[in-house]
Amino acid sequence: MTSWQLVRIIGGFFILLSLALGVAGSPIYHNANWLWFTAFVGVNLLQSGFTRWCLMETIMRKLGAAAGN
């Protein structure tokens, strides 16, 4: 898998997990403050779309993921 694919998979997982932890109707609800993490991940994905730079992608590359296109 390429680094950009891993970034999107990890980002999607983080968003879904933080929503599950932050929305009161969820069976694994913990605290509404988890929604701030959801916003953080979303803003970083948005920022990387404009700047074409993502810290998570840099980390994935240093861990050995292929660069991809």
C-alpha positions in Angstrom: 0.0 0.0 0.0 1.2 3.5 -0.7 1.6 6.2 1.9 -1.3 8.3 0.6 -3.6 5.3 0.8 -2.5 4.6 4.4 -3.1 8.3 5.3 -6.7 8.1 4.0 -7.3 4.8 5.7 -5.9 6.0 9.1 -7.7 9.4 8.7 -11.0 7.7 8.0 -10.5 5.3 10.9 -9.7 8.2 13.3 -12.8 10.1 12.2 -15.1 7.2 12.6 -13.7 6.2 15.9 -13.8 9.7 17.3 -17.4 10.1 16.1 -18.3 6.9 17.8 -16.7 8.1 21.0 -18.1 11.6 20.8 -21.8 11.1 19.7 -24.1 10.5 22.6 -26.2 7.9 20.8 -23.2 5.6 20.1 -22.8 2.4 22.1 -19.2 3.3 22.9 -19.9 7.0 23.8 -17.3 8.4 26.1 -17.3 12.2 25.9 -18.5 14.9 23.5 -15.0 16.4 23.5 -13.9 13.6 21.1 -15.6 15.6 18.4 -12.7 18.1 18.6 -10.4 15.3 17.4 -12.8 14.6 14.5 -12.5 18.3 13.5 -8.7 18.2 13.8 -8.4 15.2 11.5 -10.8 16.8 9.0 -8.9 20.1 9.0 -5.6 18.3 8.4 -7.1 16.3 5.5 -8.5 19.5 4.0 -5.2 21.3 4.5 -3.2 18.5 2.8 -5.5 18.6 -0.2 -4.5 22.3 -0.8 -0.9 22.2 0.2 -0.1 18.6 -1.0 1.8 18.1 2.3 0.7 15.9 5.2 2.7 15.0 8.3 1.1 11.6 8.6 2.2 10.8 5.0 5.8 11.8 5.9 5.7 9.5 8.9 4.3 6.7 6.8 7.1 7.1 4.3 9.7 7.1 7.1 8.2 3.9 8.4 8.7 2.3 4.9 5.5 2.8 3.0 5.9 3.4 -0.7 5.6 7.0 -1.9 3.0 6.3 -4.6 1.8 9.0 -7.1 
